[in-house]
Amino acid sequence: MEALKKIGRLLAPPPDKGEDGRDQWPSRASFILASMGGAVGMGNMLRFPSQVYNNVGLQWFVPYLLAVFLLAIPALALELAAGNAYRGGCVVAYNSISTRMKGTGMALNYVGLIVVTYFVPILAWIMIYFQHSFSSPLPWEGRGQEYFMYNVVSAVDPVEKNGWVTYPGIKVVGDIMGWNTFTWFLVWLCMFRGVGMTGRVVYFTMGLPIITMIIILGRSVSLENAGEGIKLYFGSWFSEKLAGGKIWQDAVGQVFFSTGVGFGYYTAYASYNRAKANTVQDAFIIVCANCLFETIAAFAAFGVVGFLRLWPWENEALGTYSLGFVTYPEAILAMPGANFWAVLFFFTLMLLGVSSSFAMLDAVVTLAMDSELGKKHSRPVVATTIVIVSFLLSIPFCTEFGYWYMDGVDRWINNIGLVFVVWAECTFSTTLYRCKDVEGQVGAPAFYTYNCAYFGSQILGVAIGHAVMPGVGAGVGFAIFFIGAAIAMFISKTPDSPGTPKFWSKNKFLSALFYLAFYSGDQLRLDFNNVVGLGKNWTFPIFWAPLLRYITGPILAIIFGFAYPSFQTVKNDPMYIFGFITAHFLLVWVLSGVFYPRWLNVFVPVERRDDGFIPYAPNVPRGVIFGEGSDEAVETGSGTRDNDGKEKKSDSEPIPS
């Protein structure tokens, strides 16, 4: 028995422990690889090139790169810093920012849980292709679309009767169910023991796909006429595309889906990182590595596009499923040694998919382990239970109507749910953090007037923009915000904190504007920097919080509004209606946390439920409030402010409780 235990510890080693007793990654490299494993997946190999193809060329990178630097990196830095600074998964970490953000943390876990329940059945489709890749000739020859829909997915087409779509096929498909079960077992195997096991698995699940992707890339770009496809990708420019809204919506959706922001696992993974990790640099590395991977991988797809002569002006839009399960397999048929390339391609997709799957589910396991439940049961028991529940939830996606069920849930969880939850974490964290300080300095009437104008301008501006026209909506939104801000400054008290930065303390109105518009986000930045910005670590720059609140938030509000008009085209289809409802539970989680935060206390340990209640102490570092560090200075990035608002160096290293 002892020998078996030793073998078990060797194959599935327990995680290391940090100074605070929390599980810890074996190394920084394993943390970054695991985070990249969650981000890098089918969204990089299939979704990215299909989006570029549909938007025809190099101009795609204008909105794409703007979304990377204005949306993805700032939001990812927030998720990583919250997890590392407050040593907890999404609910615990965001509860530490504000007790009214517990619902936002819960919504992040909800996104990951919903997505993984239909993502694993997609991997079952891949395994069916992988299984049949050993057959000669390859069974999809001459019937790629038909083979995918009726042999792999085993779909039974819906019918429309009396204006209502119905689905006659309801049976569970045996092949999909079998591979679905197998894939869930792999997911369980990779994460049941914790970051000790996961930190070793990711060297395989990320390392090997990089090697195989290079091989596939080399073969694709060497195909006949591949150069014309690559020219379409990196040598064509259609500036008129930038005038339409579609390319901007597609770019934002791609960046969020491929980087993994909003799925919850970054915060969970960061909570297992070493204390005071270099999270700003980590965020930059993870996002840039993800973007580099998908940009390079797209050369393979466009080599295939040129080989098959699939020009976007002659063909229908190319979807993720079409590229992965029809276009690529069709190109493989024409390659010498087709079976080898088919096996290699689908094996690569499978590995990338598994690493994304266990990352999303790991966030849910962290939620359970951080709660009171985690004190009563071991991680293997909790992880096994969650995998079984997730497996049961995935069974409807393995049916004859599973393809449409999946599409219905996927469309709305991405277009509505994911965008809304990232909007919530960006705007709420820079509004609610230490809001007692703001109320105390300017008065509650001014605080609520300003924030009603801030949130109301986004809601009404987007709604009117869609109902009337975009210009009118923008005008109304800006008018509401600026009028509300002016009223708030006029009715505010005169702030009296001696730590207010010098520029903002020139008069009452500037001082009030600082507290209303910037204080919460700036203080969050300063308190984060006292943990993750020490020594040689990268610090959060001064523009980070205003970027989240006034650029990232409003952009996401606009993108969020794009989703609703399209519901009219599927409002008679029960699968899409169900997906629409499922996505809106995210709004319920977020708003219930704002208005009834105690409802979610069950997910927070008793001793940490008051972490989000920070005493009134304007311009005082959070660590100092809780008895750590010097109470004579206020941290501002790598230095501190004295009582005149001037920056100076600090010898103290206060940390949040």
Secondary structure, DSSP 8 states (H G I E B T S, - for coil): -HHHHHHHHHHS---EE-TTS-EE-S-HHHHHHHHHHHHSSHIIIIIHHHHHHHTTSGGGHHHHHHHIIIIIHHHHHHHHHHHHHHTS-HHHHHHHH-GGGHHHHHHHHHHHHHHHHHHHHHHHHHHHHHHHTTSSS-TTTT-HHHIIIIIIS-----EEETTEEE-----B-HHHHHHHHHHHHHHHHHHTT-HHHHHHHHHHHHHHHHHHHHHHHHHHHTSTTHHHHHHHHHS---GGGGGSSHHHHHHHHHHHHHH-TTSSHHHHHHHTS-TT--HHHHHHHHHHHHHHHHHHHHHHHHHHHHHHT--TTTS----HHHIIIIIHHHHHHTSTTHHHHHHHHHHHHHHHHHHHHHHHHHHHHHHHHHSHHHHHS-HHHHHHHHHHHHHHHHGGGGBTTHHHHHHHHHHHIIIIIIHHHHHHHHHHHHHHTTHHHHHHHH-HHHHHHHHHHHHHHHHHHHHHHHHT-HHHHHHHHHHHHHHHHHHHHHH------TTS-TGGGSSHHHHHHIIIIIIHHHHHHHHHHHHHSSTTS----TTHHHHIIIIIHHHHHHHHHHTTGGGGGGTT-HHHHHHHHHHHHHHHHHHHHHH-GGGGGGGS-GGGTTTT---S-TT--HHHHTT-S-TT-EEETTEEE-TTS-EE---------
